Amino acid sequence: MSIDLEKLREFTYEQYMPKISRVYGRPGVQILRNVMGMLRRIYEHIEPDLISDSLIVFRLINEDTPPVYLSQPERVTFLEHLVQEYSPSTRSGTSAIQILSNGDLLLWKNVTIDLAKLSADAIVYLYRSRQDYFVIQGDEEKIFNPSRVHASIFAISTFQELVDALEDYKRRSIRTSTCQNFANVWHGGQGNHRLFFVNKPEDIMRKSLTQYLQNVLREAHVQPEVNVDESHPVDIQVTWANRIALIEIKWMGDSITPTGNFTSYRDARANEGAEQLAEYLDAKRTWSPVHEVIGYLVVIDARRRGITPTSTNIDRTNGFWYADKEVTYNPEYHKIRPDFKEPVRMFAEPICRPD
Amino acid sequence: MQNSLGNVASTEIQLFAYLSCLLSLYKGQQASAWGYDFAITKLSYPYSPELDQAIDVLVSNGCLKLSNEYITVTEFGKEEYTFLKSLFQFSTREDFIDGACSSLLALPVGAIRNALYQETDIKGAVALAQSRLLLTESGVDALYEQFGALSTSIGVEVDDLMVPAVVWLSYLLKVQNLND
């Protein structure tokens, strides 16, 4: 990948860090470090996806005295208490948190703040609608977030173990189609009822999981479509120093082709994936003798009961009929092969009509 | 790193040591001045055998504690570190290491790794499944060009090297996102 130097210059000039450095100087960058560190700690206790309006987090550059135009705040000494003081049920409107030099926080709820005025002498972070900003002299500068799953770049959890990451992906991204990449698998778009996949959704699923794992896994190199032998690519390969994980993705449910044809996959498809993965493991071991090789089958499950190609909605009973119905595998590779982990089924919920 | 990640893997120490070395290039230093080389191997990248040995020594003498393949700094290690960074010969290196490790404040470690893997030198060798030295003449030339472009907007004399580190890594991620 060759770098376009002119584009790099333009990109650099527009980034929030160089801007903060230009506008607020060295003290500003020092405060920025403190704000970013605190944001990570705040988001360990507060899920940004549950912030319905806006959250402002700021630290004054030269002092701790709260802005005089704000009302009396709540003081939060222990971050764990923030969950109680800033619970989802009490969040309405914009909330603001001031970071004090001793690490305590001041909290205002349902407040109106002139960000241009505040950012004149403070480093100001703003979160709104799944987007991070730093407000620099009144201008809201977007922060690039490489994750399509996490609402804030400061709220990306990391995992040492792949199995933990897959479990998080299942709950965070697939269950309610939160991942912006994964959301494109649905026929009729994101706002539809999630009854059918688009034709051949595999590429979208692979891209979604690849990008997610690249952001959350520690120590591992995540690559899509890596050959296990001369000609067969596994969906995702995860490489550590001394081991490799092969991830094969299959989906169950129904997809609609552009011509309106219906493709349905059920348990047999998952079993095909298991057999395929077992073959990949054997092939990979031949080509990578110095690595321990482990296989993971990920099954994206969007089975719906009783739908036809002309269905436009579904009730809750039929929509969630398969939510807890596990796949029957035969053979059960995960029980007879030590290098084959238990398959992970991820149920993607529909949007059901009110019963 | 321990403040951001808790315990740290030796491969992560290697990664951030490499990024620290790159930041020394941003400041106009020669790659050879860093004192040890980095390479891509079939097992790990970037990788320095000298750094690997040093980690072993520090674990042996009690500066680092190794538990389940993850490393933490002991109190004795912190005291040693405080002493070493006061020495003149290491004073500038501290800026590079701090700038590299502080990028964790802005980006998750997986994204930092992913960004570094897009760096031309590493990406080319991985694509060809080659084991070879990094920061050879051609690889360094490309980096000097990129850092020259960065410094046009940021300045070479920037106090905090976290700034160019985060901007450069973010750009590599953005380009990768566009290409995917």
HADDOCK unambig.tbl for C-alpha pairs under 7 A between the chains (distance, minus, plus):
assign (segid A and resid 1 and name CA) (segid B and resid 120 and name CA) 6.03 0.50 0.50
assign (segid A and resid 2 and name CA) (segid B and resid 120 and name CA) 6.91 0.50 0.50
assign (segid A and resid 5 and name CA) (segid B and resid 146 and name CA) 6.36 0.50 0.50
assign (segid A and resid 5 and name CA) (segid B and resid 149 and name CA) 6.02 0.50 0.50
assign (segid A and resid 8 and name CA) (segid B and resid 149 and name CA) 6.62 0.50 0.50
assign (segid A and resid 8 and name CA) (segid B and resid 150 and name CA) 6.97 0.50 0.50
assign (segid A and resid 9 and name CA) (segid B and resid 149 and name CA) 5.38 0.50 0.50
assign (segid A and resid 9 and name CA) (segid B and resid 150 and name CA) 5.93 0.50 0.50
assign (segid A and resid 9 and name CA) (segid B and resid 153 and name CA) 6.58 0.50 0.50
assign (segid A and resid 12 and name CA) (segid B and resid 150 and name CA) 6.29 0.50 0.50
assign (segid A and resid 12 and name CA) (segid B and resid 153 and name CA) 6.31 0.50 0.50
assign (segid A and resid 12 and name CA) (segid B and resid 167 and name CA) 6.25 0.50 0.50
assign (segid A and resid 13 and name CA) (segid B and resid 153 and name CA) 5.41 0.50 0.50
assign (segid A and resid 15 and name CA) (segid B and resid 167 and name CA) 7.00 0.50 0.50
assign (segid A and resid 17 and name CA) (segid B and resid 163 and name CA) 5.89 0.50 0.50
assign (segid A and resid 18 and name CA) (segid B and resid 154 and name CA) 5.88 0.50 0.50
assign (segid A and resid 18 and name CA) (segid B and resid 163 and name CA) 6.47 0.50 0.50
assign (segid A and resid 26 and name CA) (segid B and resid 159 and name CA) 6.98 0.50 0.50
assign (segid A and resid 33 and name CA) (segid B and resid 105 and name CA) 6.91 0.50 0.50
assign (segid A and resid 36 and name CA) (segid B and resid 105 and name CA) 5.78 0.50 0.50
assign (segid A and resid 36 and name CA) (segid B and resid 106 and name CA) 6.65 0.50 0.50
assign (segid A and resid 37 and name CA) (segid B and resid 105 and name CA) 5.84 0.50 0.50
assign (segid A and resid 146 and name CA) (segid B and resid 173 and name CA) 6.78 0.50 0.50
assign (segid A and resid 153 and name CA) (segid B and resid 107 and name CA) 6.94 0.50 0.50
assign (segid A and resid 156 and name CA) (segid B and resid 108 and name CA) 6.60 0.50 0.50
assign (segid A and resid 214 and name CA) (segid B and resid 110 and name CA) 5.50 0.50 0.50
assign (segid A and resid 214 and name CA) (segid B and resid 111 and name CA) 6.39 0.50 0.50
assign (segid A and resid 214 and name CA) (segid B and resid 114 and name CA) 6.45 0.50 0.50
assign (segid A and resid 215 and name CA) (segid B and resid 108 and name CA) 6.59 0.50 0.50
assign (segid A and resid 215 and name CA) (segid B and resid 110 and name CA) 4.39 0.50 0.50
assign (segid A and resid 215 and name CA) (segid B and resid 111 and name CA) 4.86 0.50 0.50
assign (segid A and resid 216 and name CA) (segid B and resid 110 and name CA) 5.50 0.50 0.50
assign (segid A and resid 217 and name CA) (segid B and resid 110 and name CA) 5.64 0.50 0.50
assign (segid A and resid 218 and name CA) (segid B and resid 109 and name CA) 6.54 0.50 0.50
assign (segid A and resid 218 and name CA) (segid B and resid 110 and name CA) 5.72 0.50 0.50
assign (segid A and resid 219 and name CA) (segid B and resid 11 and name CA) 6.37 0.50 0.50
assign (segid A and resid 219 and name CA) (segid B and resid 12 and name CA) 6.32 0.50 0.50
assign (segid A and resid 241 and name CA) (segid B and resid 43 and name CA) 5.04 0.50 0.50
assign (segid A and resid 241 and name CA) (segid B and resid 44 and name CA) 5.28 0.50 0.50
assign (segid A and resid 242 and name CA) (segid B and resid 43 and name CA) 6.55 0.50 0.50
